Amino acid sequence: MERRAFLELAGGLAGVAGVPRNVDNSPPSRTQVGDPAQQPTFGVISEGGAEDRRRWVALLTRLAAPILTSLAGGTLKQRMPIEVAPGVGDERRGFAHLEALGRLLAGLAPWIDLGDDGSEEGRLRVEYAKLARRALAMATDPASPDALDFTTGGQALVDTAFLAHATLRAPRALGEALDDATREHLLTAFRSARVHLPGFDNWLLFSATIEAALYRLGAEWDRVRIDYALRQHDQWYLGDGLYGDGPEFRWDYYNSFVIQPMLVDVLEACGKQSSQWTPFREPILRRARRYASILERLVAPDGSFPAVGRSLAYRCGAFQLLAQMALRQELPYPMSPGQARAALTAVIRRTLEPPGTFDDDGWLTIGLSGHQPHLGETYISTGSLYLCATAFLPLGLPASDEFWTVPPQPWTWQLAWSGQPFRRDYALYTD
C-alpha cells in the first residue's frame, strides 16, 4: 500500500477500541494524588483517554509512514533526507537508514503486536505490522536496493541493537509472523553485528540486546555478552535509581534512552536462562521504577523538561523508561495511570507538535522543540531522531486498559506549583 493510502487511513481514524491481554506482572497500588476536578488550567493537559490515544496513534503513524512505506517499496535511500548539524560531513549517511528503521520499530513494536481487535485502529495496526515486515524484508535482503549495512562502523552495532530491541517488544508481529527468508536474513544481520567491540559504557547493552533477540528468535546466542553487560552495569550503579554511563556519571537522559530500558527487556527476554541472573531482576526493576518517578517529576506544566546533556534531539525519547514502565504496568507507587498518561501526552505534544518539527515531506528535523539544527551533534542525523518513537510504548496496552480509560490526573510539577497537595520525594535507599 502506498504512503498516501496509509496517511489517509491514519488521518481517518475515528475511534479506538481494544481487547485485554495478559501482562505478566503485579501492578503497584493506583492510589491517586491530586483531585482531577482541580487540575490546573495552565500548560498542556490531557484531553481524556480516548482523545489522547487518537492523538498518539496519529503522531506515531506520522513518524512511521515515510520510513516504512519508502523502505517497503525499496526507495528509502532515495527518499530519506540526511540532515546533520552545520559542519558535520557526509559520514553519517551510511548509518542513517538503519538508525531510522531500528529506532522507529523499537517504539512502534508494542502497538503493532496488539493485532486486530475489530476496531478501525486494530485494522490500522495490522496494516502497519505488514508494512513493518515488508520493510524488514527489504532492509535485510542483500539483493534489495535498500539493503542496510549491519557491519561497517561501530554505529551498526548500536542500531542493530535497537532493531533487536524491537523484536523483543513485538514477538508476534516481528517474530512469529516473519516469513522464513526474512527471519534468516534478520538472524544473519544480528550475527554480523558481533564483529564490533562495544565501548566500555552503555554500548555493552547493545551487544546484550542482540543476543537476547537471537535467543528469542530461536537461534544460537552468547550468554557471556549478556552476563558481562548485566554484571558491569550492576557495578556502575550509583544509587537512587541512576547508573553511570560506564565508570563516569553524566547529566543526560541515557538512563532512559538506552540503559534501563534495555536492562529491563533483556532480563525479561532471557533472565530465566541462568540462575545467576535471578538476583539482578528485582534491583533492576526497583531502580527503573525510581527513575521513572524522577522522570515524571521533571515534566513542567507546559510539557517541557530540563534541556540537559547530550542527544536532546531525541525529543520525547528521553521519557522512554516512564513509557516502558507504563506499558509493563509497573508504574512507581503512588503514580496513577492517568497521571503518567497526562505527563507523557504533554511531553509528546511539546516536542512533536511545534512548527518545524517535520519537513514538507513528513520527515523529522533536528531539534528539541521545532527545528533547531544546532542540536545535531556529530553522531546525529535524520535517522537518529526517530528514537522519539519510544515515548509511545503504552500504545501496546489495549484501549480498554486502565492507562487509557481513567481520567487524566495532574502530574507532580502541576500539583506542586498550583498549591495542591503532592507526595514528598524520598531517595531509594534499598540499594
Buried (B, 14 or more C-beta within 10 A) or exposed (E): BEBEEBBEBBEEBEEBBBBEBEBEEEEBEBEBBBEBEEBBEEBBBBEBBBEBBBBBBEBBBBBBBBBBBBBBBBBBBEBBEBBBBEEBEEEBBBBBBBBBBBBBBBBBBBBBBBBBBEBBBBBBBBBBBBBBBBBBBBBBBEEBEBBBBBEEEBBBBBBBBBBBBBBBBBBEBBBEBBEEEBBEBBBEBBBBBBEBEBBEBBBBBBBBBBBBBBBBBEBEBBBEBBBBBBBBBBEBBEEBBBBBBBEEEBEBBBBBBBBBBBBBBBBBBBBEEEEEBEEBBEBBBBBBBBBBBBBBBBBBBBBBBEEEBBBBBBBBBBBBBBBBBBBBBBBBEBBBBBBBBBBBBBBBBBBBBBEEBBBEEEBBBBBBBEBBEEBBBEBBBBBBBBBBBBBBBBBBBBBBBBBBBBBBBBBBBBBBBBEBEBBEEEEBEEB
